[in-house]
Amino acid sequence: MITVALDKGKHDRNRFDCGIEALNSYLKIMANQQSKKDNTRTFVLEDGRHPERIIGYYSLTMAPVNLNALPVKLRKKHCNVSSAGLIARLAIDKSYKKQGYGEWLLVDALRKLLFVSETVAFPIVLVDAKKGSVEFYKKFGFTPFKDTSSKLFITMADIRLSLSDSL
């Protein structure tokens, strides 16, 4: 499996339905525009038999960090940090759910962010979990911020450690 950049000429965005209208609309309407503006990059996992079909997607960007929301130990370590990698969206089409694609896409997104962090340093990755997905991210080592349980983070050091066996 491999993710590719969203290509509106190739990928059938209108067929995609993850069950969350905001995520569907983003893919159909905003993802390409945001990429052209250099605001986000959206990657899709294609169906091998039907490459125009999107199994799932994620969008990556950078985001500001609220240092006061980090645990004290991390706050002290990264006191001069202003940004983090952000998994802005991650969604799987309903017809492909419960087949491991969500986990695969998350790991792929973390790999891309780890690769980028070797050139442009940032110490943490953020995710703003949609309803019902907090436990999914916690399973992969993400920690909720103390002020909100739907916003989570993981350190680059933890990503590096967890992916080191497969790099």
Secondary structure as GFF3:
##gff-version 3
##sequence-region A 1 167
A	DSSP	beta_strand	3	5	.	.	.	ID=ss1
A	DSSP	three_ten_helix	13	15	.	.	.	ID=ss2
A	DSSP	alpha_helix	21	25	.	.	.	ID=ss3
A	DSSP	pi_helix	26	30	.	.	.	ID=ss4
A	DSSP	alpha_helix	31	36	.	.	.	ID=ss5
A	DSSP	beta_strand	41	46	.	.	.	ID=ss6
A	DSSP	beta_strand	54	64	.	.	.	ID=ss7
A	DSSP	three_ten_helix	67	69	.	.	.	ID=ss8
A	DSSP	alpha_helix	72	77	.	.	.	ID=ss9
A	DSSP	beta_strand	83	92	.	.	.	ID=ss10
A	DSSP	three_ten_helix	94	96	.	.	.	ID=ss11
A	DSSP	alpha_helix	101	117	.	.	.	ID=ss12
A	DSSP	beta_strand	124	128	.	.	.	ID=ss13
A	DSSP	alpha_helix	134	139	.	.	.	ID=ss14
A	DSSP	beta_strand	143	145	.	.	.	ID=ss15
A	DSSP	beta_strand	148	155	.	.	.	ID=ss16
A	DSSP	alpha_helix	156	163	.	.	.	ID=ss17
A	DSSP	three_ten_helix	164	166	.	.	.	ID=ss18
###
